[in-house]
Amino acid sequence: MSIKKAFTPAPEIRVRLNVGGLYDISTGRYYIGKRGESILNGGLQAINIIGGFGNSGKSLFDHSLMFVALNNYVKADGMLHDTELTVDINRVIEASMLLPGATGESYLDSDRFVYTNQAQEDCIANKWWPRIKDYLNSKIKAKDYLATPFIDSKNAVIKVLRPTILALDSLSEMQFDKSIETQDDAEIGDSARNTEFMQEGGFKTRLLREMSQIAPATNTYVIATVAIGLTQEMGRFPPPKLLDTLKNGVKFKNATNKLSTLSNSFLCSLKTEVETGSEKDVRYHYTPNSSFAGDTELKKVIYGDLRNKGGAVGPNLEFFYSQAEGMLYDLTNFNFFKEEDYGIEGNATTFRVSLKPDVVLNRKTVRTKLREDYRLRRACEIQAQLMYITKYWTTYPKDWLCTPKELYDDIKAMGYDWDELLNTRGHWIFEEDTHPLNYLSTECLLRIRKGLYVPYWKK
């Protein structure tokens, strides 16, 4: 008997949920799908951690990733579990309605979403987690499978359980019954409090270990925030770093060190700052001339990629958010290549994006134009991904790569209409679902230019 016959092979592809742009390309790779298309398998993985100091946008990022995934995958369901008891759910829902793919309907009215918090008696951690496990395992019993456009090495369609997305905000403040009882009975500094912290740490370690097994088995995607803080050096030498790219002297607060080994993705905010322009206003205005000197409406968070089982560890990513609009994924894509003048035509004041040259932009109009023009948003997503591939994917076929202008000009010369090519979607969907827009990835475009692919919807 061969070893292959003695064991059941694990799935060749662990499917990830696309959430768009830089997040997908930094965590993924392309596979050829059942229709010959290049599908980017990137985005949410099983265990996704977002770390940072206080007031660095962790919660906003955590919530938005869940809602974008729910927008893209209409048979998925999700939960936002609030352990810090600081979530204003109505404000969160309002922000979700501005995210990519939003329909304008409130998730509070949907059976696909539930908001829970730790103040509920049945949602304290040691009661909440068993209930979550029961629900997730019920999907296996119900054989609640969906077909993806991915195929394995034998050209068989890959099927997965209906996805569930758990946004946990935060792991640091998760508590269970015994720790609360100890807090009630013990004074600060009491030895019982030390026991409490040890018990709580042990519970979180066990919970994360179970999550790391149950999540992939049930096609669940956990997005959890964790606070970081500074360590106190007690000896001659600093403690070892928990992750290679994490600075010395930084630790996870009230969270297990197993985060460094059991997470699939770990982004940590390294710096948060107001993004200012030449007039001490915000660099990119909400609307033309809406900003003023000293305005703090637009913020930039620099995330370090500390752990990434789907891509390169190390490259920092800059994400933008607005205190009025929430996460700005389209502006994030635009700024990524604008910072290096990659695919930018014009001058420092007035410019165009190479993949959408008919739109004239400046720093005060770009956010308005992005809100108004879907094709411009797609152009920025494709251009940002193309730059990321060119810069960081060192083993990618060099003869496929080109500048955005070469991509635009060469494909246009082949008779393609860029208005049609940009009126597409960049995320894959389940075979059971429908979408008004056809799928087209960045690699699909590179293959079109080389004469290696014709979109399946053009045949």
Secondary structure, DSSP 8 states (H G I E B T S, - for coil): --HHHHS----S----B---HHHHHHS-EEEEBTTS-EEEE-SB-SEEEEEESTTSSHHHHHHHHHHHHHHH-TT-EEEEEESSS---HHHHHHHHTTSTT--S--GGG-TTEEEEETTSGGGSHHHHHHHHHHHHHHHHHTT-EEEEEEE-TTS-EEEEE--EEEEEE-STT---HHHHHHHHH--TT-HHHHHHHHHHHHHHHHHHHHHHHHHHHTTEEEEEEEEEEE----SSS----SSTTS-TTEEESSS-TTHHHH-SEEEEEEEEEE-B-TTSSBSS-SSTT---TT---EEEEEEEEEEETTS-S---EEEEEETTTEEEHHHHHHHHHHTTTTTEEE-SSSEEETTEEEEEE-TTTHHHHHHH-HHHHHHHHHHHHHHHHHHH-TTS-GGG---HHHHHHHHHHTT--HHHHHSSBSS---TT---SS-B--HHHHHHHHTTS---GGG-
